[in-house]
Amino acid sequence: MWGAEWGKHMSRGKNKMTAMQIRKTESGVLQDGGGLSLKKTAAGGRWNYRYSFAGKRRDMGLGSLSDVSLAEARQARDRWASALLDGKDPISERERVRAVEKAEMTRHDPTLSDLVDVVFEAKKEGLRGGGANGRWRSPIDLHVLPKIGHMPISTIHQTDIQRALSPIWRKKHPTAEKAIQRLAIIFRQARLSGLDVDPFTVEAAKHMLGEVRHTPVPITATRWQDIPDLYERLEGNAPSRLALRLMILTTVRSTALRAATFDEIEGDVWTVPAERMKGAEGRVSDFRVPLSTAALRIISVCEEYRTSKFLFPSSHANKSISDVAIHKTMNRLEETGRPHGFRTSFRTWVQDTNSASFDVAETALAHIVGNKVERTYARSDLLDQRRVVMQKWSDFVTGAEAKVVKLRG
């Protein structure tokens, strides 16, 4: 019976819950339809899928709000509602799937490559976008599996790991460090699953690889004093030029900005969805960006030339502009600074001109301010204060500040 109700709900294609509601609700139960609900408390929240099977109502926990996003909760609901339509009890089916996965791991001595697949499947719901971008796996896939992926996990010695990673340990240390971290997770999971492995193998390999004095190379940033000149050189209505100018004015990261859509903008506020914000899955939220007068003018131009839902459309149908197109435009201008460096330009301008407090400047960059306890009580996103400093930055970038001074003189 409930399966039919779920089908009707899904056919309507309407979701009742929004990320904004979740953020604003302090406590209570939010309903999304199709049996999915969120019990919100001051300490967090728990997802629940309610359904009926064999005439009995059942509640299936789908995880905590901190670990599972709204989109992931909906995906889980849809998955288990589909099982229900097939005549299976979702809770029993989930237990069966888990038992099969565990049996598969303990049935034999899997190769490292097989084990990576199993561990990734177990972790991917907690990764951004379900791990679809491949960032979690890439250090392992590129630098470890080609060399030792075929080896049974129980036969891998620390010297094998050391041999696989030594070519990049100093040349590409951040990547090698990520590979070591992933391997540690994989070996711990193998041990917990009853396989004959010692997680210390990875730690021993790291010790064998030796100490590294790694000095991170910061992204090249345009001097803040040169930003007005660069902004002027970016004149034009091409999507890449408009995107770069809005990136300068808002200090929003490239990934979040390039995929901006018109329906994310309301008045002089642009709300960037959590899924495009940097951070661990379940630990980021929607981010409001105050739009200065210059930023609003750019959006008006985008509206005038609108061809899709995206502010900055690609020549390919239904896609936004690429990161390659953005960098090509900078290269044509022979600008050595990189788009991500605009954030540094803004932050240095604030520091040198004392244009905003530390908290306001860091929040404008969507950085986390304060420790966990402080953030529990200080929940404001400082939108009004950020609106003031972003207008000041806009006036400086566009030359409006200089014009006012000249008129007064």
N, C-alpha and C positions, 0 to 999 in steps of 0.2 A: 504493500500500500504506500509506504513512504517512498519507495523507488519511483512510483508514478508521480507523486508530488514533486520529487526532486527533478524529474524529467520536465515537468511543466515549468518549474522555476528556471531551469537552465535554458529552456527554449525561449523564454522571455528575454534572456541575456541581460538581466539587471542585477547588480549587486547592491545590497542595501548598506553595506558598511564602507566607510572611506578611511584612508590613512589619517586625514585631518580629524575625524571623529575619534579615532583611537588615541591620537595625541592629546586631544582636549579632554577626554573623559578621565576623571580621576578614579572612579570606582563604579561598578555596575556591570550589567550584562548587555553586550551589544550583539544584535542578530544580523547575520549576513544572508539568510535564506538558505534553502537546501539542507537545513539541519546544522549549519555551521554557526557557532557562537563564540564569543570571547568574554570570559569573565575577568574584568579589569579590576585591579586593586592598586593601592598606593605603591605596593612593592613590585608590581608588574602585571602579569596576566597569564591565563591559560586558555588554549584553544580547545574546543570540544565539538565533536560531530555526533549529533543525536539522530538515531534512526530506529525503525521498528523491524524486528525479524521474528518470524514464527509467532506473531501476535504479542511479542514482548518488546518494550522500549529499552534501548541500550544506549549508553554514552561511551564514546570512544575518544580518549585524550589524544590530541595531535601535537602536544608540545607547548612550551612556554613562549610568550610573546618575545622574550629576549633572544630566543633561538630560531623562531619561525615567523617569517613575515606574513602579511595578509595574503600576498600572492601565493606563497608556498602553502598556507593553510587552505586556500581555495583549491590548489592543485591536489592536495591530500584528500580533501573532501570529495572532489570529483573522481579521484582514483577509487576510493572505497565505496562511493555511491555506485560506480560502475560495476564493482564486484557484487554489490547488493542486487543490481538489476539482473546479474547472471545467476541469482539464486544462492549466493554465498553470504555467510555472516562475516562482515568486514573484520571484526575483532579476531575471529577464528582464522580468517584468511591471512591477516597480518602475522599472527603467531606461526602459521604454517610457513609463510615466506621466510620469516626469520630463522625458523628451524632448518629449512632447506639450505639457507646461506651458511649457517653455522656448520651444518653437516658437510657442506662442500669444502669448507676450510679445514675441517678436521679429518676428512675422509682420506686424504693422502698428503704427501709432502709437496705443496704447490711450488711452482717457480715464483721468483720474485715478481715477474711480470703479471702472473695470475693474481698474486696477492695484492698488487697495486690496484688492479681492477676492483677487487672485492672491497678494499678499504675505501677507495674513492666512492664507490656506490653508497657505502655507509655514511660517508661524510658530506656528500654533495648537496643534500638538502640544507645544510648549514652554511654553504658557500654562496657568494653573490651570484645570482642568476643560475643557481644549481650547478655551478662549476662549468657552465657552457663555454666560457672564454678560455678555459684550459690553463689558467695561471697556476692553479694548485699542482697540476700534473707536469707542467712543462719542464721544470728542472730535472725531474726524474726521467721523463720520456726522452729528453734530448741528451742527457749526460750520463745516465746510469743504466737504463734498460738496454741500450745498444751493446753494452759491454758485459753486463752480468744478469740481465733480465731473464735469460734462459736457465739460470742456475736454480736448483731446488733451494728453498729458503734455509733449510737446515744445514746446507753445505757452505753457505756464504761466510767467509772469514773476514776479519777486519782489513786484512791486506787486499782483499778483492775490492772493497769499498774505497780503500785508499788509492788503489791503482786506477779506479774509474774516475775519481774526482781530482786526482793530482794535476791533470793538465789545466784545470780551470781554478784550482784552489787559490792561486794568487792573481791570475789574470782576470778572472771573473768571480771574485770572492763573494759578493752578495748572492749571486746565483748558486754558487757551491754551498753557501751557508743554508740557503733554502732547501737544497737537495738533502743536506744532512738532517735538517729538521723534519722533512717529510719522511725520510728513511726511519728516523727514530719513532715516529708515529706508527709507521707500517710494522716495524719490528715489535713494538709494544702490543699492537693489535694481534699480531700473530701469536705472541706469547699468551695473551688473554684467551685466545681461541684454542689453546692447548697444543700448539705446534712446538716442535723441539727447536726453539731459538732462544738466544740470549740477547735482550735489548742492549746490553752493555757493548755488544759488538760494534754498534754505531758510534758510541762514545769513544771506544778504543781507536776506531778508524780516524775520528776527528783529532785525537791526540797524536796519532802517527802523521797526519797531514801537516801538523806544526802550527806555530803561531803566525799570525798575519797582521801586519800593520797596514790596515786599509784606510785610506783617506778618501772619503766620498767627494766626488767632483760635482759641485752644485750646477744646476741648470743655468746657462747663460741668461742673464736678465738685462734688459735695456735700462740704462740709468734713468731714474725718475725725471731728471731734468730734461731728458731727450724724448720723453713720452709725447709731449704736445706736437713735436715735429713729426714723429712716427704716425700719430693719429691723423695729422693733416695729409701725410703721404698715402694714407689708406682710404682717401676719398674715393667714392664710386659706389655703384649699386650691385656689384657682383656679390653673391652670397658669402664668399670667403672674406671679402673686405668688410662687409657689414658684420660678419661674425667676429672678426678680430677687433673691430672697434667696440662692439658690445662686450667682448671679453675684457678689454682694457677698462671699460667703465664699470663693470660689475665685479671683476676679479674672480668670476666663476671659472672652474676648471674646464678645460676643453671638452672632455667627454660629456659633461653635463650640459654645456652650452650648445654644442653642435646639434644635439637632438632636441633642442627646445621646440615646443609646440605652442600654437596660438592659444589653446584652451588652458595653458598653465598660467596665463597672465590675466590678472584682474585689477583694473585700475592701474596704480603705480607700484604694484607688487607682483613679482614673478615667483611662483612656488615651484621649486625644483623637486621632483619626486624622489623619495628615499632611494629607489633602485638605481638612480644615477649619481648618488652622492658617494664619496669615498668613505670606506669604513667596512667593518665586518657585518655580515648579514645579521639582521635583527638588532643591530646596535646603532643604526643610523635612522634618521627620520626626515620627513619633508623639510626643506630649507627655504625660508622666505627671503627674497632678495628685493630690497627697495630700489626702485628705478628712478634715476635722476632725469632731469628734463632732456638731456642729450640722449640718454638711453631710450626714452619714450619716442624721441624723434626717429631713432633707428628702427624701432619696432613699427612705427607708422610707415616707414619706407618699405619694410618687409611686407606689411599688409597691402600696400599699394601694388607690389609685384607678386602677390601671393599666388602660388600654383599648387600648394599642398598643405597639409596640416603643419609642416615644419616651417619655422622661421627661415631656416637656411637650407633649402632643398638641394639635393644632388641632381645631376642630369639624369640619373637613373630613377625610374618611377618609384614613388613611395619610400624614398630613402633620404636621409639627411646628409649634409656635406661631410666629407671624410677628413680625417686628420692629415692625410697626405696633401689634400687641396689647401688646407690651412698653412702648412709648412711651405708649400710651393710659393704661395703668395708672399710670405716673409722672405724667402730666398730671392724672389724676383726684385724685391726692394733692397736686396743686399743688406738686410738687417740681421746682425749676428745674434741678437737676443731671440729667445724662443718664447712661444705663446705662454707656456707655463710660468715663465719669468715675469710676466706682468704682475703676478701676485707679489713677487719680491719687490718690484718697482713701487707698487702701492704701499707695501708695508714699510719700505725704507722712507718713502715720502712722509708717511704718518710720523715716523720716528724723528726724522730730520726737522719737520715743521711743527711738531707737537700738535697735530691736527685732531687727535682723538686719544682717549684713554686706551690702556693696554687691552682691557676686556672688550671694548667696542671694536678695536682694530682686529683682534684675533677672531671675534665672532663674525666679523665681516668676511673673513677668509674661511668660515665654517670650521675653524679649529676648536677643539675641546678646551674649555677654560676651567681650571680648578680640578680638584680631585672628586671622587665619586660622591663623597658625603656633601661637599659644597654644591655639586650639581643637583643633588636631591632637593635642596632648598632653593637654589637660584635657578629658576626654570625659565626666566624671560629670555627671549632671543634678541632683546635690545633693538628691536626694529626701528623705533623712533630715533634713537641715538645714531643708529647706522644710516638712517635716511639723511641725517644732517651731514655726516662725514662723507658719504658717497656723493652728495651734491657738491661739496667742497672739492672733492677729487675730480668730479666732472667739470667743474668750472676751471680748474687748473689745466686739465687735459685739453679742453676745447678752446682755451684762451679766453674764456668769458671773464675770468678773474683779472687778467691783464687789461681787458677792455674797460672794466669798471674802474680800475685804478687810473687809467688814462683819462677817462671822462671826468673823474674827480679832480685830476690835476689841471 
